Amino acid sequence: MRTRILVIDDEEALCEILKYNLEKEGYEVDTAYSAEEALEMDLTVYSLLIVDIMMERLSGFDFAKQIRWDGSPTESIPIIFCSALNGEDDTVMGLNIGADDYITKPFVISEVLARVRAVLRRSMAFRPVAAPQEKDIYEPDIVFKDLRIDQNEKLCFLGDQELALTKTEFDLLQFFLSHRNRIYSREEIIQQVWAKDMVVTNRAIDTNIARLRKKIGEYGNNIVTRLGFGYGFKETN
């Protein structure tokens, strides 16, 4: 089954350019010419959303907030914002909402394709077909008390309850639980969790960690802050 992508932009010509080039790469691509039109679609079938910000009625930011509420079936779908807004505040706002990347217009199509591949690779939505002689590699669960990460299914559980984590929140928790009892600088965390070509601000890191702490209940206290140094996961707090 081909990876499905939805392009949401009120510029029809731009939608068609992206659709044409993405389909050449082997993706299945649909388009929506407004956020309202996209909200009427079954978004759960898509592995990635490419969303314009400045649309006529409902903005891309507001659209993302509507599909990113805790526990929604669309919360973890990767989003790439694509916009003529290129200020730092705009980028930070997009990342704080939970976007996986931010591309400014005008863009080079080769850059867009590279960023799409990077986001899909990180989200595990795109997996190359293995050669017949290769076998799937099983990764054991990561467990801390009754907090458990299923590395194969990319799920996180608190007791018997599945947690609705975004891709970034999942990667942060996986990193912290795999590297306990050590403080990591923001730069080290960026290298381990975010793609190399992404611009990530300190505020985006702080916001994602704050959201993660809330979602993992009492274990949020195990993610400690060392002012001037960074963050770490302590087995005792």
C-alpha positions in Angstrom: 0.0 0.0 0.0 1.4 3.4 -1.0 1.9 6.1 1.6 -0.9 8.7 1.5 -0.4 12.4 1.8 -2.9 15.2 2.0 -1.9 18.7 0.7 -4.1 21.5 2.2 -3.7 24.9 0.5 -6.0 27.5 -0.9 -3.7 28.0 -3.9 -4.9 25.3 -6.3 -1.9 25.7 -8.6 0.5 25.0 -5.7 -1.6 22.0 -4.6 -1.2 20.6 -8.1 2.5 21.2 -8.2 3.0 19.4 -4.9 0.7 16.6 -6.0 2.5 16.0 -9.3 5.9 15.9 -7.7 5.0 13.8 -4.7 3.2 11.3 -7.0 6.4 11.0 -9.0 8.1 9.9 -5.8 5.5 7.1 -5.4 3.2 8.6 -2.9 -0.6 8.7 -3.1 -1.7 12.3 -2.9 -5.0 14.1 -2.3 -5.6 17.8 -2.1 -8.0 20.1 -0.2 -8.3 23.8 -1.0 -9.3 24.9 2.5 -9.0 23.7 6.1 -12.7 23.3 6.3 -12.7 20.9 3.3 -9.9 18.9 4.9 -11.9 18.6 8.2 -14.7 16.9 6.4 -12.3 14.2 5.1 -11.2 11.1 6.9 -7.8 12.3 8.0 -6.9 9.0 9.7 -6.0 7.4 6.4 -3.1 9.8 5.8 0.5 9.4 6.9 1.3 13.1 6.5 -0.4 16.4 6.1 1.2 19.3 4.3 -0.7 22.4 5.5 -0.6 26.1 4.4 -1.0 28.6 7.3 -2.6 31.7 5.7 -5.8 30.4 4.3 -8.9 32.5 3.9 -11.1 31.4 6.8 -9.6 28.8 9.1 -5.8 29.1 9.3 -3.4 26.2 9.2 -2.6 26.9 12.9 -6.2 26.6 13.9 -6.7 23.5 11.8 -3.8 21.8 13.5 -5.2 22.7 16.9 -8.5 21.1 16.0 -6.9 17.8 15.1 -4.2 17.8 17.8 -6.3 17.6 20.9 -5.3 14.9 23.4 -6.7 11.5 22.6 -7.9 12.4 19.1 -7.4 9.7 16.4 -5.6 12.4 14.3 -3.3 13.6 17.1 -0.2 11.8 15.9 -0.4 12.4 12.2 2.7 14.3 11.1 2.2 17.8 9.9 4.5 19.9 7.8 3.5 23.6 7.7 4.2 25.3 4.4 3.9 29.1 4.5 5.1 32.5 3.3 5.4 33.4 7.0 9.1 33.1 7.7 9.5 34.9 11.0 11.0 33.1 14.0 7.8 33.5 16.0 5.8 31.9 13.2 8.2 28.9 13.1 8.1 28.6 16.9 4.3 28.7 17.0 4.1 26.0 14.4 6.5 23.7 16.3 4.8 24.4 19.6 1.5 23.3 18.1 3.2 20.0 17.4 4.2 20.4 13.7 7.0 18.1 12.6 8.6 20.6 10.2 8.1 24.1 8.8 8.9 25.0 5.1 8.8 28.6 3.9 7.5 29.8 0.5 8.9 30.1 -2.1 10.4 26.7 -1.8 12.6 24.4 -3.9 10.7 21.2 -4.7 13.7 19.0 -4.0 13.8 20.5 -0.4 10.2 19.7 0.1 10.6 16.1 -1.1 13.7 15.7 1.2 11.7 17.0 4.2 8.8 14.8 3.4 11.0 11.8 3.4 12.7 12.8 6.6 9.3 13.3 8.5 7.9 10.0 7.2 11.1 8.2 8.1 10.9 9.6 11.7 7.2 8.8 12.0 7.8 5.2 10.8 5.0 5.8 8.3 7.2 5.0 5.4 9.0 1.7 5.4 10.9 0.4 2.4 10.0 -3.2 1.6 12.7 -5.5 2.9 14.5 -8.0 0.7 13.0 -11.5 0.9 16.0 -12.8 2.8 15.8 -10.1 5.5 13.9 -10.7 8.7 12.1 -8.1 10.9 14.1 -7.1 13.9 12.2 -7.3 17.1 12.9 -4.5 19.6 12.1 -5.2 23.3 9.8 -3.0 25.3 11.3 -0.2 27.4 9.8 -0.4 30.9 10.0 1.9 33.9 7.6 0.6 36.7 4.2 0.7 35.0 5.3 3.1 32.2 6.0 1.0 29.0 7.1 1.8 25.5 6.3 -0.8 22.8 9.1 0.0 20.3 7.7 -2.2 17.6 4.2 -0.8 17.5 5.4 2.7 18.5 2.9 2.9 21.4 3.2 4.0 25.0 1.2 2.7 28.0 0.7 3.9 31.6 -0.5 0.8 33.3 -3.2 -0.6 30.9 -4.0 2.8 29.4 -2.5 3.8 26.1 -1.1 7.3 26.0 -1.8 9.6 23.1 1.6 11.0 22.4 2.7 13.0 19.3 5.7 11.7 17.4 8.0 14.2 19.0 6.7 13.4 22.5 7.1 9.6 21.9 10.7 10.1 20.6 11.5 12.3 23.7 10.2 9.7 26.1 11.9 6.8 24.3 15.2 8.8 24.5 14.8 9.6 28.1 13.9 6.1 29.2 16.8 4.6 27.2 19.3 7.1 28.7 18.4 7.4 32.4 20.1 9.1 35.3 22.1 11.5 33.1 21.4 15.2 32.3 21.5 16.0 28.6 21.8 19.5 27.1 19.2 20.8 24.7 21.7 20.5 21.9 22.2 16.8 22.7 18.5 16.2 22.9 18.0 17.9 19.5 20.6 15.7 17.9 18.9 12.6 19.2 15.2 13.4 18.8 14.8 15.9 15.9 15.9 15.6 12.3 19.3 17.1 11.5 17.9 19.6 9.0 15.2 21.0 11.4 15.5 24.3 13.1 14.5 23.7 16.7 14.4 26.5 19.3 14.9 26.1 23.1 11.2 27.1 23.5 10.0 24.3 21.3 12.0 21.8 23.4 10.7 23.1 26.6 7.1 23.1 25.4 7.3 19.5 24.1 8.8 18.3 27.4 6.2 20.2 29.4 3.4 18.5 27.4 5.1 15.1 27.8 5.3 15.5 31.6 1.6 16.1 31.8 0.7 13.1 29.7 2.8 10.5 31.7 1.2 11.4 35.1 3.3 11.0 38.2 6.3 10.0 36.1 6.5 13.5 34.8 8.4 14.3 38.0 11.1 11.9 36.9 11.9 14.2 34.0 14.1 16.7 35.8 15.4 20.1 34.8 18.9 21.3 35.7 19.0 25.0 35.1 21.9 25.9 32.8 22.5 22.3 31.8 19.3 20.6 30.4 17.0 17.7 31.1 17.2 14.1 32.2 15.2 11.2 33.4 16.0 10.2 37.0 14.8 6.8 38.3 14.3 8.4 41.7 13.1 11.9 42.3 
